[in-house]
Amino acid sequence: MRRGSTPTHVFNVSLDADLIDKVRVLYAQNGMLVLKKEMADCTVEGQKITVKLTQKDTLAFKDGKAEVQLRINTPTGESIPSKIYEVDVRRLLENEEFV
C-alpha cells in the first residue's frame, strides 16, 4: 500500500459470515501496533472480510514493511487469529492528507 492512499483490503476466510460475531484487523510495524479496525469498520459478506483504509490511516505508517492480522470471534466464543500477512508500505513525497 502507498502512504496517503485509501486502499481496500479484502481477506478471504474459511468461515461464513453467520459464524463471525466480531472482527478486528490489526496493522503493526516494527513490532508496534499502528492501526486497529473493528467490526464496524469492516464489511463481512460470505467468506470475505473487507476493510477500507483512509488517508489518515495509511499516513500513520512509515515506508517499509507492515504486518496485518485478523482476529475473529465466533458466536460461541471461539477466538481465531489469522496468520500474519506482510505488506509493503511505499513512500509518499508529502506527509499530509490531500483533501
Secondary structure, 3 states (H helix, E strand, C coil): CECCCCCEEEEECCCCHHHCCEEEEEEEECCEEEEEEEHHHEEEECCEEEEECCHHHHHCCCCEEEEEEEEEECCCCCEEECCCEEEEEECCCCCCCCC
